[in-house]
């Protein structure tokens, strides 16, 4: 059961308009949304999302470093942070990042313009044919939870990979273990995300579900490592306002806020601002975040 602070309990007085908008924010995130609205938002805010995921990225890179590989595929590469870090770590490797969002691929290409061993492809990894590129290490930072047919998608990744390939990716554990999502949703009356395996940020929260997907697609020996990290939402002289701007663009509150205007918007932002203040420590607003690092063999 989720226990909310006094500021969070203000949601009980939420208007019907706010509640309807917030219910929409719990809907699944589709591939079409990544190609359009969501992808554009993440491209515009990649520095903030990279900051939020920095602790996880470090852990994921350390796990990837334990595997050999000179042909690396980054699935759902986003704005390219993981791909470019891997290219720097392995200057002799060929790193390919794939994403369905033209906005994110464009951001990744701009960031990697001076990196000679990383390239980016606009494609759906679920059906992508890489030609003669057969990756021996397939990776992703939170980019694999949005496939409409995850078994078919991972089967495609298995089929295009080298016979000795390894798979290493990260995904969120349940929303209830991620207060940056569950508390934000509860605060403004949204249904709690994460109870469904529909495409979305918490679709891979259940390890049994993920293991069944991977094994059904041909990947062997799936393993799951729990990782907790600090999800940094705001920083600087006014970290609360910085975090509010971030959550207005990224996360469970963003879609709800985008549907509001006038007093309804001001009221919802006030609830969020009070909640963010409770998570402030000096010049940082941060939350506990819970993820899996998943690995498997070809």
VENKAHU-V798708 format. One record per run of one state. SS is the DSSP state (2 for helix, 1 for strand, 0 for the rest). FROM is the first residue (numbers start at 1). TO is the last residue. If there is no record, write none. Layout:
BEGIN
ss->[SS,SS]
from->[FROM,FROM]
to->[TO,TO]
END
This chain:
BEGIN
ss->[0,2,0,2,0,2,0,2,0,2,0,2,0,1,0,2,0,1,0,2,0,1,0,1,0,2,0,1,0,2,0,2,0,2,0,1,0,2,0,2,0,2,0,1,0,1,0]
from->[1,8,14,16,26,31,36,37,45,46,53,54,65,71,76,81,90,94,100,102,112,118,123,137,142,150,161,166,173,175,178,179,188,207,217,220,236,239,248,252,259,262,279,280,282,284,298]
to->[7,13,15,25,30,35,36,44,45,52,53,64,70,75,80,89,93,99,101,111,117,122,136,141,149,160,165,172,174,177,178,187,206,216,219,235,238,247,251,258,261,278,279,281,283,297,298]
END
